[in-house]
Each structure stands twice: as C-alpha cells, then as structure tokens.
C-alpha cells in the first residue's frame, strides 16, 4: 500500500489542533460574544480564533484532494459511520457510569443522540462529512472528465452564491448556514477536487501561500475589530460583526486554500519522522470524536481549568499545553479502539 504523503498528514494534525483550539476558546468560555466590548485579552482570543478558523475547511479540502481520484469504496462511509457510532455510545455509557452525566438526563432524546449520532447531528462535522462521502462517488467520474474551464466557472458561480454573497451582504440570508452543513462541504469538495485535477498549473510558492494564509486570517480579525467598533458606536450591523469567521466566508476559504498550498509545498524526508507524523494523523478524526462528544465537549475545558488561566500571563502557555494534551489523550483512546478493532477482526477472519 502506498504511504500517505507526510506533508499532507502534517496538515491533518495541525488542522485538528486548530480545531481543538476553536473548542478551547468557545467551549472554554473565553471568546467574547460578538458585539460585546472587549479589551486586549478578548482581542487575543479573537486573533487566535481568526488564525484557526480555516482549519475545518482545510481538513475537508484535504479529504477531497485525494478522494476525487480514488476508486469507489462504499465501505468508506460505512466505516466512518461505525466509528462515529462507537464513540457516541461507548463514551456516553462511560460518562453515565462515571457520574459525568446524571441519570435524570437520560431522556429519549439523549438516547437518540447516542444511538443515531449521524442523523441526530451529534457531531455536525461528521454528519456533513459522511454526506459528502456518499455523494463523492456520484461526482468523481464527471469531475475527472469535466473540462477545466467549465469546472472553474461552476466553482466561481457556486462561491458567488454560497460564499461571496454571505460575506459581503450586511444581512442574514435564508440559505446561509455559516458553513455548518453538508452543502458547504460539497462546495469544498469541488474546490479540493479542482486543486487535485487542475492545481498543477497553479504555481503558488511557499512564500505566496504563507502570505495568503496570514493575510486572510489577519483580514478576518481586522473585520471583527472594525465592525465591532462601528456597532459599539451606532448599534448597526450586529449580524455582520463576526461574519468573516463563518466557515463559508470568502476570507476563511482563502485562508484555507492558502494553508493547503503551504503544506503542499513542504517536503518531508522519508524516515522515522515522517512515519511518526503519519501515525499521529491516523488518529486525528478519533481525536475529534472523543473530545467533541456531547458529554465531554464542555467537560474537558473545565477539567483543564481553561477559564482559570484565561487572561493571565500563562494563557498562551496553557492553551498550547492543553491542546497538545487533548490530542495526546484522545489519540491514545483512538489507538486503543484501533487495536481492539484489529483483535476482533482477526478473531472473526
């Protein structure tokens, strides 16, 4: 079996660390609400958010980049669905036994979330990603045969409708789901597929891609500062304050694509280091499923004392240590799941 490219696997790890950061800030109660006045500490939180918010798009682009040229595998979505179901149920049971979830909270709705996590949107990202996987084989052959000019025009039109319009119009559009849905993931799939099939003609250097990522993320942050200041003075545009932080904003997409090209240009020599990166990347989705479980997503920020260290001189150090610890602990859980799966599989094969 051909080894996965270490540079892209490193992006997978970095993207998941950035996603944990988003949850650290949000679920940890550090991120000031849009429209609220905030000082230097709040600005640091929103700045950190700006440089990490593109991670979700980048993770999806990475999947699309490789899926578009792969053979149809109907079991890919089934395996992912099974992994989601496993964590949804097992972690739920463990949390009940450990007393993290009181018995009185075990309602019918809670059971449906545990046992039907995809249809109940337990993990919105997993639900959207699985839907994307189900549609991928229906699109791949057409995308591979589609003329580049036609493909590019289709993407531009889709971005005008689902990204640019949402990014520039100062009102909430009925079709805007802020990128938290399968429809946006399908748009990202087309972008990722285009980069794979026709991106070789795009000569984007490491310097240009790094500049694009910093500029896109920086503009996301600046837009927040400017519109929030305008809102504080006039009370206008309340829904537009953090608009560029939405996954489907054009600035977020630009930062995501730039980050993707940045890692595409990185060369990692084969050896122990590359193998370690691949091993770390192999647990990335499991890391997401563990730390974002409905019973743990607000529990681990309290356990790590996120709010206790917020706005102290140790804030940034605590952030780095926490996200690495969360990745390490959840990754170890995923390694255990993979080991048990192999044991059960070998026993019945």
Phi, psi and omega in degrees: 000134181292133180290144175290148182288125187296327181295319178288327177292327175295320176300321179300318179292311181299318180299319180291324175297323177292323177294319175299323177299318178301319179286327175302315182287316185281300182293336178281354177074023182268325186289120178297147179292142177303131180100338177282145175292141178217147181266209184297320182296316178295324178295321178297319180297315180291328177294316178297320177298319182298323183275354180246344188294339180283354187297322181297312177300317182298321180296319180289318178302321180297316178297316181296323183303324182262330183293328188296335181254006180269155177291155181295124178232097183296341182278348182299311179292325180295316179298318179295317178300317179297321178296317178298314181298318180303307183292322180301315183282308186298313180295323177300315179297315180298318181293326177291314180297322182282352179084006177292325176250114178297148182301327183291347178273356181278073179272173176301320179299320180295319178296322178295322178296318180295313190264348176227058188295329182285311181287334179270002177060036177306310174244104185300322181296315180297318179299311181296322182291320179294319176300319178299318179297324180291327179277334187308309182295338178284340183256332193303311183298318179297317181295322180292331182263353183287133176301144184303318182298316179295317179300313182297318179296321180297317179296317179300315180296319179295320179291324176300320184280317189253358180228301186295316180300317179294332185280331188250337181277127186278045175208162179278124179270144182301330183272358184277115175250014177062016179089004181268050182202166182293331181299316179293325178295326177292323175296316178298324179299318179295321178296312179298321178295320179297318179298324180287315186278329186230002184288347180297336180276353179268102183274079181256114184283170178299319180296318180294317181292321177296318178296319179297319179295313181294317181294314179299314180294320179296320179293327175301313181293315181298321179300321177298313181298314184293311184288327177294320177296319178297319179294320180298328182273325189245339185076011182261159177059044181296327182277355184258355188301308182251027184301322183286351176275354177289147182299330183266012175286151184292329178291320178296318178296318180297318178295323180295312180296320178297318178297321178299312180295326179302315181281334176296329182277349181282136176250124178244120181294137179295143181156199184297320180298316179296320179294323178295321178296315179298321179294318179295322181290331183294342181255004189300317181291324175297323177302317178298313185294328180284304188285342181255013174301145186303331181269352182244342189298332175255350182282313185293326175298325176290319180300321180274000178064043183302311182293330180298323182264355180293140177064024171250166178300343181267006186304307184294322177295318179296321178300310182298312181297320183293312183293326176292321179293318179298316179297317182294314181293311180293326177295322177296322177297318180293322176298319177297318179298316179298321179296313180296322179298316179296320180298313181294319181297315181294327181292328184259004181259000000 
